[in-house]
Every structure is written in structure tokens, then in C-alpha cells.
């Protein structure tokens, strides 16, 4: 197991503590009460103080393999500037070059947890960087994108990808190319919440909505905004995956009536919404967003998925990260759902190649965070656990990055970024 580190000076932040364990066990991360009309249940342990929240660095990082096998990352520096950095694999591990600051004008950028910058390589030398531009009104934003057509040597200025320009929530975007080279951008949107009737001062609309658009020229122009589904959760990342048919699917935390926060999958094809398919059945009933989205990876048949939820079990409600197989339409495959054997597991990611499946997650006791992996050689039927690394203080969620059979984990903390090779 190799790891490579690059340093980022963050004075005064090395000893900062993470959220309390009990709050993590409930899956109620980072201020759930921020959504209008959503009363957050009390966590068993007090959240970080206002001073700690003010000091918390924005460590959300995007990463991807380039066509030449180099590893790229995109993130914010300690001045809030967006940069890209490239690493090459050497005998002694990954060696990083100098960071390059990208021109984002006056945009204030979100790079916190589930709402991080994204990096994507496409056909014909296209490289894309997307992010949420934070607007002045609380919890509002625009999805912005920078585009390169020369393999990342130069980038154009950022553009807003959606047609709707209301000062509302357009956040938590995900981007991916399908097998035909069509670019899909999917995000959480609250335009329908804004127009829904209100009863007794409270909106009748559950949650937010999932919207998308496509680009047929690699991010040069974008089609109209298309609604995927009403009633999504408000602040959980969206997972994208290309099926064996070459078409794109999205998986997100959905708000099933009356208020069950399980997951849904939809095929992203055509100009009209596809029927959504329920993918998980944890029956988690809570009027708040857990800030904890799913992961999705294509399998030889269907998909591998990871998610966080609270499920009735033995007369109790057990909070856990779970793994399961999904059919091609997104429905759960019987007998495949299992709980990751770590009660502190959170923010898992998944990747697969043939029969090799890798699930990684962060496990924290409130001070020390441990990066763990669950590795399978038989398509997810059996797994073995492996500890990859540890760190104290603030850290990002682990990112699995894949190029064919090669998989690495990118894990950033307030001091450095580490890269771990997955070895089966």
C-alpha cells in the first residue's frame, strides 16, 4: 500500500476536532436545521461550536485520472481560490507538480463535504471543472463550469450551466459523460418548492427536486433544464453511473411520501422525466437532511451501490452505511444488502472493475479519523476489510478514483492530501 502526501499550510487548524460521534451515528451532519420548514431532531452530542464552524476549512476535493494516466485534483486553497494539480506515479509513489490557480472571477465557491468541485475528462481533449457558486441569499447557488479543449493546458472563464437564473438553490451538482459522449449535469433545485402552495405558512412541497440538462458538444452549450423528479432530499450528493447499455443513471436520496428518506434511481434519457425506481428500503423517517449521499458503480449486470440510512432492526433503529447490488433499472437485488461492519462508518464511495469491487469509507471517533476499505474479488459476494490510513483534525470524505482496473483513494486533510493505491 503506497501513499503520497502534498502539504497545504493551514495555521491553527491542525488540532481542530470533528463532529461528535453520536451526531454522526444519527447521520445528522453539519446543521440540518438550515432548511426552511425542516425541524432537525436534537443530536445526542453537541455539534461543533460557532468558532469551530468558522474555522473549518473547505477541504472538498474532486479528482480524476487523465487519459495519459496522470492523477488530477481540483480544490480550494486557503485563500478560497480554485486550483488544479497533477500527479504522476513514480517508483516512490505519486509525485505532484505545482498547483495552477484557475480564473473564476469573483465567484465564491462551495467546497465543503457533499458540495465539492468536480473534475471530468471527456473526448477530444475536453477537461471540465464544475462547482457551486455561493450566492448572497442563504442556501442559494448557481452551477458553474470551466472548460478546456486542449487537455487542461488552458481553461475558459466559468459559465452557468442551467437556464433558470432565479436566486434559489441550484447546488450539489454531479457531471459525467455517457458511452455516446453526451455530457450529463444533474443538480438539486428548489424552483418547484418556491412556487408550491403554502398552508399555515408552511410549504406543501416535500424537499427539493432533481433537475438535469445535457451537452452534445462537451460543455460548450447546454440544453434545456429537465426535471428528473420532485421531492428529493435537499443536501445529499447525487451519484451517476453508466449502465451496460451505455446510458446514464442517477441515484439520489429521495423523500418518499409521507417523509421516508430512502434512495431512488432514474434513467437519464430523452426530454421527459423517466419513472423513478426505489432503490433502498431502510424506511428512515426524519424531517431533516443527513448530508450523506450515495455512491454508484457499474457492475457486469446492474450496479453496485453504497448509502447511509437508519433501518429498524431487532426492535431498534440502526444507523449504518450499507452496500447492495441494484438491477439495471435501479431496483434492489434480493439478498445482496449488507451493513458495513463499522458502526462509525460514513461517507462511503464505491468502484468496480469486473469482479473486483472496492468500497471505502471514513470512520471517526470524534478526534481520530480512519480510512478503511472493503475489498471483494467475487463481485461483492464476500469482502475483506483493510485499514488504509489515519489522520486527526478536519478531513474531507475519501474519493475513489478509477481508470480501468486501477483504483486509488484521494483523502485530503487540513495539512496534506494522501493518495492510496487499492491492492486486491
N, C-alpha and C positions, 0 to 999 in steps of 0.2 A: 504494500500500500504506500503510494507516494503522496506527498503533499507539498505544495509550493505556496509561499506567502509573499504578499506585497504590502508595504506599510502605508498607512494613512494616519497622519498625526491628528489626534482629537484630544486636545488638552482638557483634563478634568473629567473625561468620560469613561476612563478605563474601569473604574470601580463601581459604576452605576449598576443597580440591581434590576433584575427582570420583574415581571408581574408576579404576584403571589400564586402559589401552586393551586390553591383552591379555586381561584378565579379561572385558571387555565383548565382545571378539571371540569368546570361548568361550561367551558367553551365560550365564555363571555369576555372577549378580548377588547381592550383599548376603548372604552367609552361607548357602550352600546346605546346609551340613552340619548345619543346625538340625533336620532331620527324622530321627527315630529310625529306625535301620535303613538310612539312606542315606549312603553314604560319598562325599563330594564329591571329585572329582579336583582336583589342585592347579592353580590358575591360574598362568599364566606370569609374572604380575606380582603383587606383594604387595598384598592388599586394604588398605583404609583402616585406620589404627591404631585402637586401642581409644579413644583420646582423640578422634579424628575422628568415630568412630561415636557417641560420647556427645554430641558437639556437633551432629551432623547434625540440622537442623530437619525437622519433619514438614510437608512442603510439598504433600502430596497434596490436590488440589483437584477439586471437582465443579462443573460449570457447565451451564446450560441457558437457552434462550430462554423467556421467559414469553409467554403469549398476546398481550399488548399490544406485543410486540417488544422489550421491555427484556431485558437480559442479566443473569442472576443467577449468583452463585458461592457455594459453601459450602466452608469450610476451617477449619483451626485457627489461632488467633492464637498469639503467642509465650508465652502462659500456658496453652496447651492447651485453650482454650475454643472451642467450636464457634460460628461466626458465619455469617450470610448477608449479602451485599452486592449492591446493584443498580446497574446502569449503564444510561444512556440514550445513544443515538447522537446526537451533535451535529455541527455542521459541522467542528469542530476535533478530532473523534474521540469515543471513548467517555468519558463523564463519570460517575464513580462517586459514589454517595451514601455516607452514613456506614454503617459496619458495624453489624449488630444481633446481639448475643450471644443464643444460644438456650439454653434451660434444659435441660440434660442430667443434672441431679442430680449424683451423684458418679461418673458413668461416666468411665473412662479410655478415650480414643478413639484408634483407629489412623488415621493419615493419612499413610502412608508408601508411596510408589510404587504398586504394584499394588492395595493395600488402602486406598483413599481414601474419603472421604464421597461420597455420591451425591445429586443433586438432580433431581427429576422433577415436571413439571406434568401434571395429569390433568384429567378432565372435571369440570364443576360446581364450579370454584374450588378443587379439591384441589391442594395442593402437598405433596410428600413429601421428607424428608431421611432417608437411611439411612446407617448406619455400623456398623463392627465395634467392639463394646465389648471391650476387652482385659481378660481375667481374670487372676487371680494365677498360675495354673499356666502355664508357658511354652507358647506357641503355641496357646492356647485362647481362645475368644471367643464372644460372642452377637451375632447380627444384630439391631440396634435400629433403630427408625423413629420419627420425629417427623411429625405430620400436621397440616396446616392445611386448613380448609374455607372460608376466606374470602380465598383468593388470596394467602396468605402474610403477611397482616397479623398474625395470631397463630398460634402452634403449641401443640399439646398436649404433654404430657410423653412421653418415649420409652417404647415398648413393645417387647418381644421378639417377633419375628415367627414363630419356629419353635416347634413343640410340644415338641421334645426339649430338655431343660434340663440334660443332662449337662455336666460341666466338661471339654469336649473342643473340638476345632476345629469352629466354625461361623464361617467367615470368607470374605473375598473375594466378597461379595455383588454381584449386579447386579439392577437393577429396571427394569421397563418395562411400559407398557400396550400391549395388542394392539388391533386395529381395533375390537373389540367393547367396549373399555373395561375389560377384565379386567386386573388388576394381577398381574404375574408377579414373584416374588422367587426368585432362584436363587443357591445358595452352595456352597462346598466344605465337606464334612462328613466326620468321621472315626469316626462311630459304628460302622461296619462293620469298620474296622481294629481298634477296641477289642475286638470280640468274636471276631475271626478266630483260628483255631488258631495256635500258635507251634511252630516246630521248631528245636531247638537255641537257644532264646532269641530267635529271630527270627520276626517275623510272616510268615505265608504270604500276606498280603494286599498287593497292589501298590497303592501310592499311597494316595489318599483316594477320595471318592465325590462325585458331584454330586447335590444334593437341591434341591427346589423346593416352593413352595406357591403358591396363588392367593388373591386377594381380590376378591370381587364387589362390594364397596362402597367401593372406592378407598382401601383401607388401614385401614378401620375394624375389620374382623375378617379372620381368615386361616383357610384350610382346612388339612387335614392335611398333614404332611410327606410328600412323594412322592419316591422315589428315581428319578433320571434314568438314572444309570449308575454301576456300580462302576469303580474303577481310573482315577480322574483324577489329573493332576499335583496337587501339594499347595499351590502358592503362585503360580499364574498366574491373572490375571483372566479372567472369563467374559464373552464378547461375546453380546449379544442383538440380534435383528433380526426385524422383521415381514415376512413374505413377501407376495407378490401376493394370496394367499388370505386375508390378514388374520390369519393365525395366527403365533404366536411360535416362533422357533428359538433355540437356544443353541449356541454354539461354544466349545470349551474344549480345552486341551492334555490329551490322553488318554494313558494308559500301556497301549499295546497289547502283548500277550504277545510275547516274554518281558519286554522292557523297552524298547519303542520309544516315544519321546515325541513323537508326531505329534498331529494335531488331529482332533476328532470333532464332528459336528453331530447334534442331535436335535430333533424336533418336540415342543413342549411342549403337549400336548393330552390331556385325559382323565385318569383316575385311575391308569392303569397305565403303566409305562415304555414309551416308544416305542423301536423299534430304533435304535441309533446308526449313523451313516454316517461312514465315514472320509473326511476332507476333505483331508488333506495326506499326502504320501509322501516326506518328507525322510529317513526311516529313521534318525532321531537316537537312538542307543543310549547312554544315560548314566543312571547310577543317582543322579540328583540333579535338583532342580527349578531351572529357569533364571530364575524370577521374571519371566516375559515372556509375557504372554497375547496373544491375537489381537484383531483388530478386524473388524467385520462391518457391511456396509451393504447395504440392499436395492437390487437392480437392477430394470430393467424385466422381466428374466427371470432369476430366481435371485438371486445375491448377489455383491457384491464382498467380498474378504477380504484381510487382511494378517496376517502372522505372522512369527515368528523361528524359525529352525531351522538345523541343520547337515546338509548334504547331501553325499554322495560326488560328486565332480566332478573328472574328469581325473586320477584316482589320488590325489586329496587330499580332505579333508573341509572344505567351505567354509561358514563361519558367515555368515548374512546374513538381512536382512529380505526377505520375498518378498510379491508381490502375485499374486492369481489370481482367476478367476471360479469360482463354485460354481453348480451346478444347484439347482433349487428344493428338492431333497431333501438338499443339502449335499455331494454328490459333486463332485469337481473337474471342471471343463470342460476338455476336452483342448486343449492348445496355448495356454493362457492364462497359465500360471505363468511369472513372470519375477522376476529378482532386482533389487532397488532398487540403482542404480549408486552405492552409497556403502558402502564396507567398514566404516565406523564407525556405520552407521545402527542405531538401536534404538528400541524402544517406539513403533512406528508406530500411527497411527489412520487411519480411512478414513470418508469420507462421499460421498454421491452424490445427484444430482437429475437425472433424465432421462439425457442422455448426458454430463453433467458429473460427473467423478469427481475427488475430492481425496484424496491420501494425504500425510500429514505425519509427520515423524519428527525425533528428536533425534540429532545427530551430535557426538561428543565426542572430543577428543584427550587427555583426562585433565585438562585445565585449562580450555580454551575449549569451550563448547557452542554449536552452531549449529542453528537451527531451519530445516528445509528442507521444501519442498512439491513434490509431483509431481502435475501437473495434466493432465487429459485432457478433451477435448471430443467424443470419439467412443466413449464407453462403455468406456474402458480399453484400447482397441486401441493407442493411442500416447499418450505422456506428454512433457511438458516440465518441466524442473526449475527451481525458483525458491528463492533464499535469502530467508528472511523476517526473521531476526534472530540476534543472538548474545548470550551472557552468560558471565561467569566465575563460578566457585563453584557452590554447590548450586543445583539447579533441579529442578522437577517434570517429569513427562512432558507433552508437548503434548496438549491436549484439543481435538478438533474439535467444534464446537457448530453445530447446523444448525436453521434454520427455513425450510422450503421451499427456495428456491434460494439463500438467503443462508447463507454458511458463514463462521465466524470460528474462529481458533485462540486458546485461552486458555493462556498459558505463564507460570508463576509461578517466581520465584527467591527467594532469601532476603531480597531488598530490595524487590521490586516484582512486580506482576502486569501482563503486557502482553497486549493484545488485537490480533490481526492480522486484517484483512479478507482473505478469499480473493478474488482477482480473476482470472478466466479470460481 
